[in-house]
Amino acid sequence: KFEMRSLTVLAVALLGVTLAMRDQSIGVKGRLLCGEKPAANVRVKLWEEDSGPDPDDLLDQGYTDSNGEFSLKGGTAELTPIDPVFKVYHDCDDGIKPGSRKVKFSLPKSYITQGKEAKK
């Protein structure tokens, strides 16, 4: 009897946590320049950063086009508001250094949409 009650309580608690998870999404688009020229074929990623043991979530990734333009969007289900970041991996003005440099931008929470589709 005790095991069955414990199992029932655990199942109800897990159901409550699952229902509390809410879909949140975000999108980012723009144009990157290297000096005055379009930054073409630059890797861009949209992440949701998590603290603690929960790993960060890659929401979307891609490359800039020949005009340096990009558009990323994605979402995830979280208990708390998501912490979206935009990362750019580039070689702009770095001479002959191997590998890409990474620049990270935190995105404003006001751009988060409740639901599965980014609307802002």
N, CA, C and O of each residue as an XYZ file, in Angstrom:
480
protein
N       0.818     -1.196      0.000
C       0.000      0.000      0.000
C       0.861      1.259      0.000
O       0.592      2.197     -0.750
N       1.901      1.280      0.844
C       2.744      2.464      0.933
C       3.429      2.751     -0.401
O       3.506      3.902     -0.831
N       3.928      1.689     -1.057
C       4.605      1.874     -2.339
C       3.645      2.427     -3.385
O       4.027      3.288     -4.178
N       2.420      1.951     -3.399
C       1.440      2.411     -4.379
C       1.092      3.879     -4.153
O       0.948      4.636     -5.113
N       0.954      4.287     -2.891
C       0.662      5.694     -2.590
C       1.827      6.581     -3.021
O       1.631      7.642     -3.613
N       3.041      6.129     -2.712
C       4.230      6.897     -3.094
C       4.312      7.043     -4.605
O       4.651      8.108     -5.120
N       3.999      5.963     -5.307
C       4.019      5.988     -6.768
C       2.963      6.943     -7.311
O       3.218      7.666     -8.275
N       1.786      6.951     -6.704
C       0.712      7.846     -7.137
C       1.095      9.302     -6.902
O       0.879     10.150     -7.768
N       1.665      9.596     -5.730
C       2.091     10.958     -5.414
C       3.171     11.408     -6.397
O       3.145     12.545     -6.870
N       4.113     10.527     -6.704
C       5.175     10.856     -7.647
C       4.601     11.122     -9.037
O       5.018     12.068     -9.705
N       3.664     10.310     -9.474
C       3.048     10.492    -10.791
C       2.298     11.815    -10.871
O       2.381     12.510    -11.884
N       1.574     12.171     -9.830
C       0.841     13.439     -9.806
C       1.822     14.615     -9.811
O       1.586     15.611    -10.495
N       2.910     14.510     -9.061
C       3.915     15.578     -9.020
C       4.564     15.763    -10.390
O       4.755     16.894    -10.838
N       4.903     14.664    -11.056
C       5.500     14.750    -12.389
C       4.527     15.347    -13.397
O       4.934     16.109    -14.274
N       3.262     15.012    -13.282
C       2.247     15.570    -14.167
C       2.149     17.082    -13.964
O       2.011     17.832    -14.931
N       2.219     17.528    -12.717
C       2.164     18.962    -12.421
C       3.342     19.706    -13.023
O       3.167     20.793    -13.571
N       4.542     19.140    -12.931
C       5.727     19.769    -13.511
C       5.607     19.816    -15.028
O       5.939     20.830    -15.643
N       5.142     18.741    -15.634
C       4.979     18.690    -17.088
C       3.985     19.740    -17.560
O       4.223     20.403    -18.570
N       2.887     19.901    -16.852
C       1.883     20.892    -17.234
C       2.383     22.318    -17.029
O       1.953     23.235    -17.727
N       3.301     22.507    -16.061
C       3.826     23.846    -15.786
C       4.836     24.294    -16.845
O       5.065     25.491    -17.016
N       5.436     23.338    -17.552
C       6.367     23.685    -18.627
C       5.585     24.429    -19.698
O       4.509     23.993    -20.106
N       6.126     25.543    -20.148
C       5.397     26.291    -21.172
C       6.292     26.536    -22.381
O       7.490     26.790    -22.259
N       5.667     26.450    -23.548
C       6.384     26.699    -24.791
C       6.709     28.179    -24.900
O       5.859     29.037    -24.666
N       7.961     28.463    -25.263
C       8.420     29.829    -25.465
C       9.292     29.845    -26.716
O      10.035     28.895    -26.964
N       9.210     30.896    -27.491
C       9.989     30.963    -28.722
C      10.548     32.363    -28.932
O      10.108     33.336    -28.319
N      11.532     32.429    -29.819
C      12.172     33.709    -30.138
C      12.765     33.620    -31.536
O      13.110     32.538    -32.012
N      12.875     34.756    -32.176
C      13.501     34.830    -33.488
C      14.464     35.999    -33.530
O      14.300     36.982    -32.808
N      15.467     35.884    -34.379
C      16.425     36.973    -34.573
C      16.790     36.997    -36.055
O      17.058     35.957    -36.657
N      16.797     38.189    -36.627
C      17.217     38.326    -38.022
C      17.968     39.631    -38.171
O      17.786     40.562    -37.387
N      18.812     39.687    -39.185
C      19.583     40.900    -39.383
C      20.604     40.743    -40.478
O      20.531     39.835    -41.307
N      21.566     41.656    -40.461
C      22.626     41.668    -41.467
C      23.942     41.946    -40.763
O      24.043     42.874    -39.961
N      24.945     41.143    -41.063
C      26.272     41.320    -40.479
C      27.214     41.908    -41.521
O      27.187     41.534    -42.694
N      28.038     42.827    -41.068
C      29.040     43.448    -41.927
C      30.423     43.235    -41.332
O      30.587     43.156    -40.114
N      31.412     43.144    -42.209
C      32.816     43.136    -41.801
C      33.388     44.414    -42.396
O      33.715     44.468    -43.581
N      33.506     45.436    -41.564
C      33.833     46.762    -42.082
C      32.616     47.283    -42.824
O      31.537     47.409    -42.245
N      32.784     47.583    -44.096
C      31.661     48.056    -44.907
C      31.133     46.986    -45.851
O      30.200     47.239    -46.614
N      31.725     45.781    -45.809
C      31.323     44.701    -46.715
C      30.435     43.696    -45.991
O      30.580     43.493    -44.785
N      29.511     43.064    -46.725
C      28.681     42.023    -46.107
C      29.548     40.880    -45.580
O      30.500     40.460    -46.239
N      29.218     40.387    -44.405
C      29.921     39.240    -43.824
C      29.209     37.976    -44.296
O      28.286     37.489    -43.644
N      29.651     37.452    -45.436
C      29.009     36.281    -46.042
C      29.526     34.986    -45.427
O      30.676     34.904    -44.996
N      28.662     33.980    -45.393
C      29.001     32.628    -44.940
C      29.528     32.597    -43.501
O      30.437     31.829    -43.185
N      28.962     33.420    -42.648
C      29.328     33.459    -41.227
C      28.353     32.571    -40.458
O      27.140     32.666    -40.643
N      28.888     31.713    -39.600
C      28.042     30.802    -38.811
C      27.337     31.595    -37.710
O      27.965     32.377    -36.997
N      26.023     31.383    -37.581
C      25.225     32.035    -36.538
C      24.385     30.976    -35.828
O      23.898     30.031    -36.449
N      24.226     31.153    -34.513
C      23.459     30.186    -33.718
C      22.566     30.918    -32.719
O      22.929     31.965    -32.183
N      21.405     30.345    -32.488
C      20.455     30.844    -31.495
C      20.370     29.800    -30.387
O      19.978     28.658    -30.626
N      20.739     30.199    -29.183
C      20.782     29.296    -28.031
C      19.830     29.760    -26.940
O      19.463     30.933    -26.862
N      19.442     28.812    -26.105
C      18.742     29.107    -24.856
C      19.671     28.615    -23.765
O      19.888     27.411    -23.628
N      20.224     29.542    -22.981
C      21.186     29.176    -21.944
C      20.469     28.775    -20.666
O      19.521     29.430    -20.232
N      20.936     27.698    -20.080
C      20.383     27.204    -18.821
C      21.462     27.220    -17.758
O      22.645     27.046    -18.052
N      21.045     27.429    -16.522
C      21.983     27.348    -15.413
C      21.771     26.016    -14.710
O      20.719     25.390    -14.841
N      22.773     25.599    -13.970
C      22.650     24.338    -13.248
C      22.903     23.142    -14.150
O      23.607     23.248    -15.154
N      22.326     22.003    -13.786
C      22.629     20.768    -14.508
C      21.950     20.657    -15.879
O      22.340     19.818    -16.691
N      20.946     21.487    -16.144
C      20.227     21.428    -17.413
C      21.123     21.980    -18.526
O      21.566     23.125    -18.433
N      21.405     21.194    -19.581
C      22.281     21.697    -20.643
C      21.605     22.793    -21.469
O      20.379     22.864    -21.548
N      22.428     23.643    -22.081
C      21.910     24.689    -22.965
C      21.223     24.040    -24.167
O      21.593     22.945    -24.589
N      20.211     24.736    -24.715
C      19.455     24.214    -25.853
C      19.800     25.004    -27.109
O      19.674     26.228    -27.130
N      20.236     24.302    -28.161
C      20.446     24.929    -29.461
C      19.085     25.030    -30.127
O      18.468     24.010    -30.433
N      18.605     26.256    -30.356
C      17.276     26.471    -30.923
C      17.297     26.496    -32.445
O      16.361     26.013    -33.082
N      18.351     27.053    -33.038
C      18.469     27.127    -34.495
C      19.897     27.531    -34.835
O      20.604     28.105    -34.006
N      20.314     27.229    -36.055
C      21.640     27.626    -36.512
C      21.635     27.743    -38.026
O      20.770     27.191    -38.705
N      22.605     28.463    -38.536
C      22.706     28.625    -39.978
C      23.903     29.479    -40.331
O      24.817     29.663    -39.527
N      23.884     30.003    -41.560
C      24.961     30.848    -42.069
C      24.364     32.093    -42.713
O      23.237     32.068    -43.208
N      25.121     33.170    -42.701
C      24.681     34.363    -43.408
C      24.756     34.103    -44.909
O      25.556     33.288    -45.368
N      23.917     34.804    -45.668
C      23.940     34.669    -47.124
C      24.994     35.615    -47.713
O      25.764     36.222    -46.969
N      25.028     35.739    -49.022
C      26.045     36.567    -49.681
C      25.931     38.047    -49.315
O      26.895     38.796    -49.470
N      24.766     38.473    -48.832
C      24.579     39.859    -48.377
C      24.814     40.020    -46.876
O      24.632     41.112    -46.338
N      25.217     38.943    -46.194
C      25.433     38.989    -44.753
C      24.151     38.857    -43.947
O      24.159     39.053    -42.732
N      23.037     38.521    -44.621
C      21.746     38.441    -43.934
C      21.496     37.042    -43.368
O      21.957     36.039    -43.912
N      20.753     37.008    -42.264
C      20.420     35.753    -41.591
C      19.045     35.875    -40.960
O      18.539     36.975    -40.741
N      18.452     34.729    -40.674
C      17.182     34.668    -39.950
C      17.137     33.347    -39.199
O      17.216     32.278    -39.804
N      17.011     33.425    -37.880
C      16.944     32.238    -37.032
C      15.719     32.333    -36.146
O      15.321     33.426    -35.742
N      15.116     31.185    -35.842
C      14.018     31.162    -34.877
C      13.924     29.773    -34.279
O      14.301     28.778    -34.899
N      13.413     29.730    -33.064
C      13.276     28.454    -32.394
C      12.612     28.628    -31.050
O      12.310     29.742    -30.624
N      12.392     27.512    -30.394
C      11.744     27.566    -29.096
C      11.970     26.301    -28.301
O      12.523     25.319    -28.795
N      11.529     26.350    -27.057
C      11.664     25.223    -26.150
C      10.634     25.374    -25.038
O      10.047     26.443    -24.866
N      10.420     24.319    -24.297
C       9.514     24.351    -23.147
C      10.349     24.450    -21.875
O      11.241     23.631    -21.650
N      10.066     25.435    -21.056
C      10.792     25.664    -19.804
C       9.810     26.083    -18.719
O       8.737     26.612    -19.007
N      10.190     25.841    -17.470
C       9.384     26.287    -16.328
C       9.485     27.796    -16.142
O       8.499     28.460    -15.823
N      10.682     28.327    -16.344
C      10.943     29.752    -16.135
C      11.177     30.424    -17.490
O      11.338     29.731    -18.494
N      11.199     31.753    -17.537
C      11.464     32.418    -18.819
C      12.807     31.983    -19.412
O      13.791     31.819    -18.690
N      12.834     31.801    -20.720
C      14.066     31.378    -21.374
C      15.081     32.515    -21.381
O      14.723     33.689    -21.283
N      16.351     32.147    -21.499
C      17.457     33.103    -21.576
C      18.107     32.964    -22.950
O      19.106     32.259    -23.091
N      17.547     33.631    -23.970
C      18.049     33.451    -25.329
C      19.325     34.249    -25.596
O      19.472     35.383    -25.141
N      20.246     33.632    -26.344
C      21.467     34.305    -26.766
C      21.708     34.019    -28.247
O      21.350     32.958    -28.759
N      22.318     34.982    -28.915
C      22.668     34.894    -30.323
C      24.190     34.866    -30.398
O      24.857     35.750    -29.860
N      24.741     33.849    -31.065
C      26.197     33.720    -31.165
C      26.625     33.796    -32.629
O      26.000     33.214    -33.515
N      27.713     34.534    -32.849
C      28.280     34.719    -34.181
C      29.707     34.174    -34.153
O      30.494     34.534    -33.278
N      30.038     33.309    -35.109
C      31.371     32.714    -35.218
C      32.002     33.275    -36.496
O      31.607     32.895    -37.598
N      32.971     34.171    -36.354
C      33.455     34.914    -37.526
C      34.977     34.974    -37.596
O      35.679     34.673    -36.630
N      35.462     35.371    -38.766
C      36.890     35.572    -39.016
C      37.168     37.000    -39.486
O      38.201     37.252    -40.106
N      36.281     37.916    -39.206
C      36.412     39.296    -39.672
C      37.649     39.965    -39.057
O      37.809     39.997    -37.837
N      38.501     40.487    -39.909
C      39.690     41.250    -39.487
C      40.579     40.520    -38.483
O      41.130     41.143    -37.576
N      40.724     39.201    -38.639
C      41.615     38.503    -37.707
C      42.872     37.978    -38.399
O      43.570     37.123    -37.854
N      43.160     38.484    -39.591
C      44.396     38.104    -40.274
C      44.440     36.624    -40.586
O      43.494     36.066    -41.142
N      45.556     35.985    -40.220
C      45.730     34.567    -40.541
C      45.502     33.658    -39.333
O      45.880     32.487    -39.363
N      44.900     34.176    -38.289
C      44.646     33.362    -37.099
C      43.734     32.195    -37.453
O      42.717     32.384    -38.122
N      44.087     30.987    -37.012
C      43.220     29.832    -37.298
C      41.963     29.847    -36.419
O      41.979     30.354    -35.298
N      40.894     29.288    -36.945
C      39.653     29.190    -36.175
C      38.867     30.486    -36.195
O      39.347     31.530    -36.636
N      37.654     30.385    -35.708
C      36.747     31.533    -35.687
C      36.655     32.122    -34.291
O      36.787     31.419    -33.289
N      36.425     33.423    -34.245
C      36.148     34.080    -32.970
C      34.647     34.023    -32.725
O      33.855     34.016    -33.667
N      34.264     33.984    -31.457
C      32.844     33.921    -31.098
C      32.443     35.200    -30.381
O      33.132     35.670    -29.477
N      31.303     35.754    -30.809
C      30.715     36.912    -30.137
C      29.319     36.498    -29.699
O      28.562     35.912    -30.474
N      28.983     36.806    -28.449
C      27.687     36.400    -27.891
C      26.880     37.632    -27.513
O      27.386     38.553    -26.873
N      25.598     37.632    -27.927
C      24.680     38.717    -27.604
C      23.491     38.157    -26.835
O      22.827     37.234    -27.308
N      23.216     38.702    -25.660
C      21.996     38.338    -24.933
C      20.828     39.045    -25.601
O      20.923     40.225    -25.937
N      19.732     38.329    -25.793
C      18.556     38.906    -26.445
C      17.544     39.347    -25.393
O      17.356     38.653    -24.393
N      16.892     40.483    -25.600
C      15.926     40.995    -24.618
C      14.744     40.048    -24.420
O      14.223     39.473    -25.376
N      14.341     39.900    -23.178
C      13.207     39.025    -22.858
C      11.909     39.533    -23.482
O      10.965     38.762    -23.659
N      11.855     40.820    -23.816
C      10.639     41.371    -24.430
C      10.378     40.788    -25.819
O       9.282     40.948    -26.356
N      11.367     40.116    -26.405
C      11.192     39.502    -27.722
C      10.743     38.046    -27.639
O      10.534     37.408    -28.670
N      10.594     37.516    -26.437
C      10.136     36.133    -26.262
C       8.634     36.069    -26.503
O       7.879     36.901    -26.000
N       8.211     35.083    -27.271
C       6.794     34.843    -27.538
C       6.356     33.611    -26.760
O       7.057     32.599    -26.754
N       5.204     33.691    -26.105
C       4.635     32.512    -25.457
C       3.993     31.667    -26.557
O       3.114     32.145    -27.275
N       4.421     30.432    -26.688
C       3.911     29.555    -27.736
C       5.048     29.003    -28.573
O       6.217     29.303    -28.330
N       4.695     28.190    -29.565
C       5.696     27.483    -30.361
C       6.229     28.282    -31.541
O       7.218     27.876    -32.152
N       5.603     29.404    -31.878
C       6.028     30.173    -33.045
C       6.445     31.585    -32.645
O       5.682     32.308    -32.004
N       7.666     31.972    -33.030
C       8.162     33.322    -32.739
C       7.379     34.337    -33.559
O       7.235     34.185    -34.772
N       6.868     35.381    -32.890
C       6.045     36.376    -33.578
C       6.599     37.789    -33.478
O       6.012     38.715    -34.038
N       7.701     37.976    -32.787
C       8.260     39.329    -32.616
C       9.566     39.455    -33.371
O      10.190     40.516    -33.351
